[in-house]
Amino acid sequence: MTLLGRGEAVSGGGTDRRSALSLYALLPLRIFLGVTFLYAGLDKLTDSAFLASSGPGSLGELLHSVRDASAIPGLVDLALKSPVGFGYAIGIGEVAVGIGTLLGLCARVAAAGGALISLSLWMTVSWASTPYYYGNDLAYLMAWLPLVIAGAPVFSLDAAWRTRRRRGGRRRAGLRI
């Protein structure tokens, strides 16, 4: 018997088992993306060289180097107005996305945030990668999309809250009878 996070138990084999297993199919992707974004965000927030306007390894230097080759130079120009602030925003955003994804807390919103970060990095930092598949931000963008669509149906706070609401609704309905 398997608890699905939806208040349903499935036992045996066949179609029910396949349905139950399909709920777990995105779990490895969720763990990978959550850990990766949490790590990337913490790495940025703890790297004083990265969080600088100029100098080797700084976000400012990176932004200057990709500005003319990016798909949206205006976005790079916006970040160049305050590279340190932009670096903190990206780092905090990646940490929030990573935690939300790992915990399954507002999972679709977290995944949409991860997709948005990946899209902005693809259109700016890795846009000039040739061939295009050498830029990893496009692959991350595509990896986020199934989680935007499906959310986190198991092992998540979203699933636990959904189950709790259903049980609460059943109890209230039982009291009215």
Sequence and secondary structure as in RCSB ss.txt:
>XXXX:A:sequence
MTLLGRGEAVSGGGTDRRSALSLYALLPLRIFLGVTFLYAGLDKLTDSAFLASSGPGSLGELLHSVRDASAIPGL
VDLALKSPVGFGYAIGIGEVAVGIGTLLGLCARVAAAGGALISLSLWMTVSWASTPYYYGNDLAYLMAWLPLVIA
GAPVFSLDAAWRTRRRRGGRRRAGLRI
>XXXX:A:secstr
 EE SSS EE SSHHHHHHHHHHHTTHHHHHHHHHHHHHHHHHHHT TTTTSSSSTT HHHHHHHHGGGSS HHH
HHHHHT HHHHHHHHHHHHHHHHHHHHHTSSHHHHHHHHHHHHHHHHHHTSTT SSGGG HHHHHHHHHHHHHHH
   SSSHHHHHHHHHHHHHHHHHHHH 
